[in-house]
Amino acid sequence: MSRESGILFPVFSVPSRYGIGCFSKEAYEFVDFLEGAGQGFWQILPVGPTGFGNSPYQPFSAFAGNPYFISPEQLIEDGLLTREECDRAFFGNDETRVDYGALYENRDPLLRLAFERFREKLSEKEPAAEKEAADYEDYRKKEASWLTDYALFTAIKAKMGGASWLDWEEGLRKRDKSALKEAEEELKEEIEFVCFKQYQFDRQWKALREYANSKNVKIIGDLPFYVSLDSADCWAHPEVFQMDRDLLPKVVAGCAPDAFSRTGQLWGNPIYDWKALASSGYDWWIRRMERNYEFYDVIRIDHFHGFCEYYAVPYKDETAEHGELRKGPGMDLFRTLKEKLGDLRIIAEDLGNNTPENEALLRESGFPGMKVLQYGFTSWDSYYVNHRHEKNSVVYTGTHDNTPTRAWVEEISEGERDFCRRYINSMNSDYGQLVWDIIREAYRSVADLCIIPLQDYLCMGKEARLNTPGTADGNWEWRLRPNFLSEDLKRSIRSLTELYSRIPKDKTT
C-alpha cells in the first residue's frame, strides 16, 4: 500500500433532500471534495439492509444493499418518479439527524410507485426498454445465489409483520419445499419488488463507485464479522452456523467478563460452524467476499480477532458469564480466499484484546491493522501511540465507535490532555486547534494509510457522534448539513496531505 490518506464518512451521513444520505448528487460532490483535498480513499460503514436499532452491523443480509440509499433524485431522472411525489413524502424535519421511523413508514411507498412504473417501462417494445429488461434479467441471474433467498425471506418477513424467522410457522422456518413454493406463489409481487430495490441499489452504487474510481478515489467498505440471527443468511444457510436439529443456535457470540463488565457482553449473533465451512472449501465466505468486492475496493473486516478465537455463549443464557473461548479458522480461511480470489485488499480491525495469538495471525496474514490515536494518548507506552506505529497499518484519530475528537479532548482528564499536548508538542489552549494538531499527528505517522473522520476536520462535538456502543438511542443518525464543506477546508486538508507525502501519485500534477 502506498502512503495515502482518506476520510471516514458514512453514506447515511451524506446530505440529501430526502431524509438520509444516499447515492445522490451530494455523494458525487463529496467525491469531488475528496479529489480536491488530495484524498485517495473514502471509507464508509456497512451498506446492508438494517433492521431494529438501525445498526449497519446487524443487517438482514450479508449480501444485499440498503434500499434507503437508493436516490429518489436518480429515480426522477430515470422517469420513475416525479419531483412532486418525492417532495410530498415525509422523511423527517431535522436535516442533521436521520428519522428512521419516517423512513420506515414512507420510503417503501415511494419506491413501490417507482417499481410499478419500472414494470410498465419494461413492457414497452422500444430498444431502450428492451435493453433495461435484459440488464435487469442479467442482474437477477448473476446474483441469484443470494437474491432468490433474500427476496423470499424479506417478502415472508413483511407478511409476518416483521417477525423473526425463528417465530415463523414450522414449514417456512424449516424451509419445507412445499411451504416455500406456496409462499413464492402467494408473494410473487412482493418478491419482485424486493428484487427491483436491490437492482436499483446495485446500479446506483456501482455508478457512484465508478465515478469515485475515475477521480482516483477508492472505496473502503466495512464487513461485519458476524451476521444477525434474524437474517436471510441464517435462515437460508443454517449449515453455515452452529445450529441444532430444530434450527435453533447452539451458541451465540459474546465477550467474556472483564474489568468493564463482570457478566461479559452478550451479542447474540449466530456463530459459524468453522469445521463445516472448511469441509465445503469455505464456499459461503468466498461468495460473501466476492459480493463485497463488487461494492468496495478495500474491505475493512470488523472484529478480525474472531478469525483467531471467538467467545461462544450457550444460546439460552441471559449473560455471557458461562461462555468459552474457542479457536477460529486462522490462516486456513485466508489461504483459501487468496487461492480463489487472488490478492486480498483487506484492513484488519484488530482493536481490543491484543493477545499473542491475535498478533501472530495479523502478522502472518500481512493485512494492515489499526492504530487509533484516541486510545494512544492516555499513556506513553500505549499500543496505539505514534512511536509504536508500523508502516503496514492504518492510523485513525477515532473510529465510528469513538466520540468525535473535539468531544474527546473536552472529556478526558487534565492529566491526559497534558500528556497529549506534550506528546504532539501542541500548547494551544484552543480545543479546535488542538484537534487539528492531533490530525496532524495522524498524518505524521509512519502508517501507510491515514483515515480521519469528517467530524474531526470540522471540529464537531458529541452531537456528531455516530455510535455509542452499549446504547440504543441516537446511534447511526448524524447527518452533515447541506453545503457545509468549504473550499478553505478542502485547501487545508490538501495542504496537510502534500506536506506529509500522502497525495496519490497521479494527483501530484
N, C-alpha and C positions, 0 to 999 in steps of 0.2 A: 504494500500500500504506500503510495506517495504521501508526502506531507501536505495535508489539506485541512479544511475546516467546513463546518456546516451548522445549520440551525435546526433545533427541535421545535416543531410547531404542528400540533395535531390537525388533521383535516377538519374536525368538528369546530376548531377554534378560528378557522378562516372566516373573515367577514362575508356575509351574504345577505340578500334581501329576504330570505325565506327560512329564518329560524335557526339554522345550523350551517356550519361550514360545509361546502360541497364542491363538486368539480365545476365551479362557475368561473366567470371571468376574473374574480378576485384571486382564485387559486393560480391562474395563469399570471396575473400581475405579481403574485408573490414569487413565482419562478423568476420573473424579470428582476425583481428586487434581489434575489439571491445571486443572479448572474452579475448584476451591477455591483454587488458587495463583494464579489470575488469568491463566493462560496461554492464549493463543489458538491455539497450534499444537502438534501432536505430529509430530515428524519421525522417520521410520523409514528403514530401508535397503531395497534392492530385495526384493520378495517372490516372485521367480520360483523355480522348482524348481532346487535346487542339485545339483551332481554331485561329482566327485572334488575334494577340497580344501574343499568346503562353502562356497565363496565365493558370496555373493549377486550378485557382479559377473561370474560365469561361469555363468549359468543355461542350462538346456536349452531354454528358450523365452523370447522377449521378450514373450509374451502370456499365458502360463499362470501359475498360482499354485502356491506350495509346499504340497504336501499335509501336510507336517509341522505346518503352522499350523492345521490343522483341529482343533477342540477335541473331544476324546473326551467331555468332560462334556456338550457340546451334543448329541452323538450319543446319550448316555444319556438326556437329556431328550426326545429325539425318538423314543425307544423302539427305537433301532437297536443299542444295546449295553447291557450291564449294568455296574454298578459293579464287581462281582466280576471280570468279564472284563478290564476296564481295569486293575484293581489287580494282576491276575496277570501282566500284561505287564511285562517288564523294560526300562526306559529309562535305566538308569544309577543310580549311587549318590550322586553329588555334586550337591547342589541348586544349587551355584554354577557348574557347568560343563555344557555340552551334550555328551552322549556320542553322537556321530553314528553310531558303529558299532552301538550298541544300537538306535538309531532305525532304522537301515537294516535290521537283522535283524527287528525286532519291530513296527514301526509298520504296515507293509502288511498283515500277517496280521490285525491288529485291524480295519483299515479294510475288508478283504475280507469279514470277518464282518458288518460293518455294511452292506456292499454287498449281500450275499445277502438280508438282511432287508429292505433297501430295495426290492429287486425283488419280494419276496413282498408287501410292503405295496402296491406299485403295482398288483398284480394283483387286489387286493380291490375289490369292487363297492360301495364306500362313497363318499359325496361328498368326504370329506377326501382319500381315496386318489386319486380321480379328479382332484381339483384339483392334488395333488402331481405326478401323472403329466403333467398339462398344463403345469405350471410347468417341469418337467424337460425336456419336449419343446421348449417355447418357448426355454429356455436353449440347448439344443443347436442349434436353428435360428439363433438370434441370433448365436452365437459360432462358427458352422460355418466361417467363413473361415480360422480358425486352429486350431480344436479338432479338426477332422477329421484334419488332417495331424499335429498334435501327438500325438493319441491313437494313431495308427498308428505314428508314429516311436517312441513310448515302448514300445508293445507289441512291436515288432520288436527294439528295443534289449534288452528284458527276455529275449526268446527267444535273443538272441545273447550272453547273459551279460554285458551292459553294454558290448560292443564299440562303438567309434566307428563311425558310419555310413560313414566313409571306408574301413573294413575289411569292410563287408558284401559279399555276393555282388553281382556287377555288375548284375543285374536290379533288385535292391532299391536299390542305391546310385544307379543312374541313373534310378530311378522308371519302369521299364518297366511299361506298363499291365497286362499280364497277370500280371507278378510281384506288383504291388501288389494286384490283385484276389484273387489266390490267398492273399496274406498277410492281407487283410481277412477272408476266409472262415475261414482257419485260426485267426486270433487274435481272433475276434469277441468272445469272453468278456473277454479282457484289454482290448480297446478300450473295451468298456462300463465296465469297472472304472475306467479312466483318466478317462472322461467323468464318472462318478459322483464321483470325487475332486475334479475341477475344479468341478462343480456345488456340492458341499458347501463348498469353499473360497470360491466366489463368494458364496453366500448368507450364510455366517457372517461374512465380511469386510464385506460391504455392510451387514449388520445392525449391526456394530460401528462402521463409519464413520457410519451414520445416527445412532447413539447419540451419537457424538462431536459431530457437527454440531448435534444438538439441545441440546448443552451449550455451543454456540458455540466448539467446538474443531475446527480444520481440520487435515487431514492433509497433511503434506509427504512425498511419496514420492520415491524415488530411481530415476532411469532411467539405466542404464549406456549410455555412448555406443556401445560395441561389443557384439556378441553373441559367444557362444562358437562356435568352429569346429565342435565336436561339438554341434550344436543342431538342433532341428526347423526353425528359420528357415533355416539354411544348407542343410539337406537339401531342404526343400520349395521354397525360392526361391533357387536358385543365381544366377538372373538379377539379384538384388539386389546381388551381390558380384562382385569381380574374380576369376572362376574361369576355368580353361581348358576345352577341349572334353572333357577326361577328368574334369571336375568336381573338379579339384584347385586350390587357391588359387594365383594368380599371385604374389601378395604377401600378407604378413601385417603386422599392426600392431606397432609398437615405438617406441622412443625413441632419439634419436641419442646417440652418445657425448658425455660431458660430464665435468666435474670429478669427479663422483661415480662414474662408470662409464666406463672407457676403451673398452669394447666396446659400450656402449649397453645398452638393455634390449630383450629380445625377448619381446613379449607373446603373439604367436601368433594373435591374433584375425583373422578374415577382414575384408577392407577393402571398404567399399561401392563399388559402381560408380556414382559420382555422375552420370555422363553418362547412363547407362541409367535411373537413377532420375528424373532431370529430364525425360527424354523420356516417362516414364509419369505425369508430374504428381506425382511423389513419393508414389505410391499406398501403398507399403508403410509409409513413415514416417507418413502420415496415419492409416492403420489402427492403427499402433503407438501413436501419441499418443492417438487416440480410446480405445483399450483402457486406457491408463494413466490417463486422466481418469475412467474408470469406477472406478478404485481410489482416486485421490487428488484432493485439492482444488488442490494446487500441486505441480508437478513440478520437482525439482532434477535438472538434466541433468549427469551426471558427465562430466568431460573436455570442457568446452564448446569448448576450443581446437580440437578435432578438426573443428569445422564451418568453421574458418578455414583450417587447414592440418593435414596429417597426415603421419606418417613411415611410408613403405612399405618393407618389407624383403623381398627375394626369398624365396620360400617355403622352399626347402631350406637356406637359410643357418643356421648354428649360432650366430651372433652378429648384432647389429644394426649392425655396422660399415659395411656396404655398402648401407644403405638410402638413400632420398632423400626430401626434403620436397616434398609436393605440395599443391596448392590444394584446399580443401574447397568446399562449395556456397555458403557465406556466407549473405547475406540472402535469396537466391533461395528457399531452403528455407523460411525463416521467413515470408516474404511469402505463400508458397503455403499453409503451415499456417494462418496467420491468416485467409486468404481462405476456407479450407474449414471451420475450427473456431471462428472468432471469437477472442475475447480469449484470449491465451496466458498462463496463470498459471505462469511459469517462473522458477526461480532458476538462474543460470549458475555452475557450478563452474569458476571461472577461475583456480584456483591454479596455481602453477608458472611457466613461462616467459612473462612478460607482454611480448609484442612489440607494436610499434605497430599491426600488423595485427589482433592479437587484441583490443587495447583499442578499436580502431575498430569492430570487429564488435559488441562488447559495447555500446558507446555507441549504435550505430545500431539495435540490437535493442530497446534500452530495458529489458532484463532486469537485475535487480539481480545484482551479483557478490558475492563472499565476502571477508570480512576476518577473518583468524584471528590472535588475539592471541598465541598461542604463537610465531607467525612474526614478530610485530611487536616483541616485547620483546627484541630482540637488537641493535637499532641505532636511534638516534633518527630516522633518515631512512628506515626500513623502509617498504615499500609498505603494510604492514599495521598500522602503529602508529596510535593513535587520531586524532592530529591530521591524518591523511591520509584519514580515512574520508569517505564520501559518504552523503547521505541515502538515495539509491536503492541500498542494499546490505544485506547480511545479515552481522552480526558474530557470530563464534563464539569461545569460549575455545580449543577444539580440535575436530577432526572425528573420524570413525571411524578414520582412519589415524594419528591422534596418540595418544601416551600420555596418560592422564588428567593433568590439570593439576597435581595433587599430586605425581605422579611426575616431571613435567617440572620443577617447582620444585626437586626434590631433585637432578635430574640435570644441570641447566645449571651453567655456571661461576659462581664467586662474583661475577665482574665483571658477568655478565648478570643475575644475581639482584639485584645492587646497582642496576643501571640500571632494572630492573623496579620495584623498591621506590621509587626516587626518582621515576620517571615517574608512578606512580599514588599517590604520597605515602603509602606504607604502610611503616611502620618496625617492623611486627610481626615478632618473631623466630619466632613460631609459624607453621609452614608451613600448617597448616589455615586459620588466619585470613588468611594471605596469599592462599590460593586464593580465599577469599570476596571479598577486595579486588580480585582480578583479575576475578571475576564481576561485581562492582560496576562495574568499569571498562567491561566489555562493555555493561552496562545503560546506562551514562552516554553511550555512543557516539551520534553523530547518526544512525547507521544505522537505517532504519525497523524492521528486524526483528533481534531478538537471540535466538540459539539457544544453549542451554547443554547439553552432555551431562550426563545424570543423574549419572554418576560424579563429576563435578566438584562438584555440590551436596553429595554425600556424602563429599567429600574422600578418595576412594579412590585407591589407588596403582596400580602397574603390574599387579597381579593382576587388575584390572578393565579392562585394555586390550582393545579389540575386535579390532584387526588390526595386525600389524606388517608393512608392505609388504616384499616380497622374502623372506619366510619362509613356511614351510608348516605349522608345528606351533602349536597353541594358538589359532589365529585363529577368530573368529566363535563363540566358546564361552561367553563370560561371561554369567552369569545373576544377576539380583538375588535375594537371599534373600526368602522369603515374609514379608509383614508388616513390611518394612524401612522403609517410608515413614511418617514420623511426622506428627502434627498440628503439632508445633513446626516441622518443616521446611516444611510447607505454608504456615504463617503467615509464616515468614522469607522465603520466595520471594515471597509476595504483598506483603509489606512493600516489598521492592525494586521490584516491578512497579508498585506505586502511586507510590512515590517518584519513579520515572523515567518516569512517564506512559506505561506500556506495557499498562495494563488495556484490553482491548477495550471499545468504547463502551458496549455494553449489559450490561457486567459491573460497572459503577460503582455500581449500586444494590443 
